[in-house]
């Protein structure tokens, strides 16, 4: 395994992070236990979860993934071996079963305290805001269109003050963002610098061969402000395994179970995936290996969040850390990207 540190800290994390959002829905508790056992044995010390998980989010399964991780900590005593990241859910139609108050002081304290109970721990290493409260272009929307009816008011300073209090109580160590844009990221950093408030050290956004939108404004923010990307969906819901193109997807594959998750299933995405599959096979790799190696090697990526529904998939994903892409392979990848840029924003 390869390791890095979370920006502005001495917290060492594996370059591969274990994603968990299928546990409690597609995966049983025992399967989650098996994945954590294997990951830790293979040097993965960074686990990412959210109060929202598992996905799809429902009231019936709310926070079950955190409970599974907490039960594993209680069984194994491995809490001190894991850098643990979780998230508070932002407001939205499909989180109404959680709360509707966004990132108010009351909501943050409620969310942190409940996560700590479920996770059976007294601290969280990295606490993330799952997506912005304001209206902006996230989740498959390519371009920003201003909404004059957006009732959101600037509350970056208030949020950081609330997080500062929770940090001082010892409940969380560091803070980060998720599904944030360049403007929001810079506003948080501005408030932090000007008011000696906690600094957002990571941003967890989608990043893959099919979605390189992070390379726009956010890549420069990442480099110049030293805020590390925690890349999620590097396999694009399994599309970048090639199994849907080849017709080898199992009946319990994510897009067979949940076809409404169509972010990576457009005609353009399918065509790009076919071209990436050929590049991988022409160079003696599986598409999964090439897709993950691509993300692993990006200089702004702090850790690559992999998710798997089977032990075999998990082993292959972790093994991607040993793969280095040649200049020729990168040139071929960038040629496809030039022809079909970001088909799955």
LINFENBEL-V342567 format. One record per residue. N is the residue number from 1. PSI is psi in degrees with one decimal (none if undefined). Layout:
BEGIN
n: {N:N}
psi: {PSI:PSI}
END
This chain:
BEGIN
n: {1:2:3:4:5:6:7:8:9:10:11:12:13:14:15:16:17:18:19:20:21:22:23:24:25:26:27:28:29:30:31:32:33:34:35:36:37:38:39:40:41:42:43:44:45:46:47:48:49:50:51:52:53:54:55:56:57:58:59:60:61:62:63:64:65:66:67:68:69:70:71:72:73:74:75:76:77:78:79:80:81:82:83:84:85:86:87:88:89:90:91:92:93:94:95:96:97:98:99:100:101:102:103:104:105:106:107:108:109:110:111:112:113:114:115:116:117:118:119:120:121:122:123:124:125:126:127:128:129:130:131:132:133:134:135:136:137:138:139:140:141:142:143:144:145:146:147:148:149:150:151:152:153:154:155:156:157:158:159:160:161:162:163:164:165:166:167:168:169:170:171:172:173:174:175:176:177:178:179:180:181:182:183:184:185:186:187:188:189:190:191:192:193:194:195:196:197:198:199:200:201:202:203:204:205:206:207:208:209:210:211:212:213:214:215:216:217:218:219:220:221:222:223:224:225:226:227:228:229:230:231:232:233:234:235:236:237:238:239:240:241:242:243:244:245:246:247:248:249:250:251:252:253:254:255:256:257:258:259:260:261:262:263:264:265:266:267:268:269:270:271:272:273:274:275:276:277:278:279:280:281:282:283:284:285:286:287:288:289:290:291:292:293:294:295:296:297:298:299:300:301:302:303:304:305:306:307:308:309:310:311:312:313:314:315:316:317:318:319:320:321:322:323:324:325:326:327:328:329:330:331:332:333:334:335:336:337:338:339:340:341:342:343:344:345}
psi: {150.4:151.1:155.8:-174.0:147.9:134.8:140.9:18.8:174.1:21.5:111.3:128.4:148.4:146.0:-23.6:128.2:138.5:114.6:150.8:7.5:-6.3:-12.4:125.2:-2.1:-79.9:-28.0:143.7:170.5:-43.5:-38.7:-37.8:-43.7:-45.5:-39.2:-42.1:-40.0:-48.7:-46.7:-47.8:-39.3:-30.3:8.8:3.9:113.6:8.2:117.4:138.1:132.9:-176.6:152.2:-25.4:-27.8:150.3:164.4:134.2:144.5:127.8:159.9:-32.6:-32.9:7.1:125.2:12.7:-31.9:-43.0:-39.5:-40.8:-44.2:-42.1:-40.4:-35.1:-41.7:-45.2:-37.5:-41.9:-23.0:25.6:13.8:-39.1:-7.4:-1.6:134.3:115.8:127.0:136.1:-178.7:151.8:135.2:135.4:172.9:145.9:164.0:-38.8:13.5:14.3:-22.5:-8.6:-65.2:168.1:11.2:12.2:-134.1:39.5:164.5:-42.4:-42.5:-43.5:-45.2:-41.9:-46.4:-45.3:-47.9:-40.9:-38.0:-41.9:-41.9:-47.3:-38.0:-5.9:49.3:162.8:6.1:153.8:129.6:-41.0:118.2:126.2:146.5:116.9:-31.7:165.0:153.2:-33.1:164.4:121.5:178.6:95.3:170.0:66.0:1.3:118.0:-46.3:147.8:128.6:122.5:135.3:107.8:-13.2:4.5:120.2:-0.5:140.9:144.6:118.8:24.4:-44.3:-43.8:-43.6:-44.7:-34.7:-42.0:-43.5:-35.9:-41.9:-40.3:-38.0:-44.7:-22.5:-7.8:10.6:-29.3:151.8:-45.2:164.3:153.2:177.3:166.5:138.9:35.4:160.7:175.2:-42.2:-47.5:-40.1:-46.6:-33.4:-42.4:-44.0:-36.4:-47.0:-37.7:-48.4:-42.2:-18.1:15.0:48.6:165.9:144.1:132.8:120.3:-15.2:160.1:124.0:104.3:160.9:137.8:126.2:179.6:-27.1:-9.2:93.2:27.3:-23.1:-25.9:-4.0:-118.1:-33.7:-29.8:-40.8:-41.5:-44.3:-47.8:-48.1:-27.4:-2.4:55.9:117.0:141.2:127.8:102.9:121.6:161.7:43.8:-18.0:5.5:56.6:29.9:-7.5:-38.3:16.4:-18.4:-1.3:-28.8:-35.9:-42.3:-11.9:26.1:7.5:133.9:164.4:-25.6:14.0:148.0:-47.2:-15.8:-37.5:-37.6:71.7:-15.8:-14.2:79.3:16.8:-35.0:22.1:15.8:167.2:-40.1:-39.5:-41.2:-42.3:-43.9:-41.4:-40.6:-41.7:-39.5:-36.8:-41.5:-41.8:-46.4:-49.9:-34.8:-19.9:21.4:28.3:157.7:157.7:-36.4:-45.8:-46.2:-41.3:-43.8:-38.7:-37.5:-46.9:-43.8:-35.0:-6.0:134.1:-19.1:-1.5:119.8:-42.6:148.8:114.8:108.6:144.9:145.2:150.3:-3.4:158.0:-37.2:-44.0:-41.9:-42.8:-46.0:-41.5:-44.3:-37.6:-17.0:-18.8:-21.2:-3.1:133.8:129.5:133.5:165.9:-34.2:-42.9:-43.3:-37.8:-40.7:-42.0:-45.4:-25.8:-42.4:-43.3:-35.8:-36.1:-39.2:75.1:126.8:61.3:-10.8:68.5:none}
END
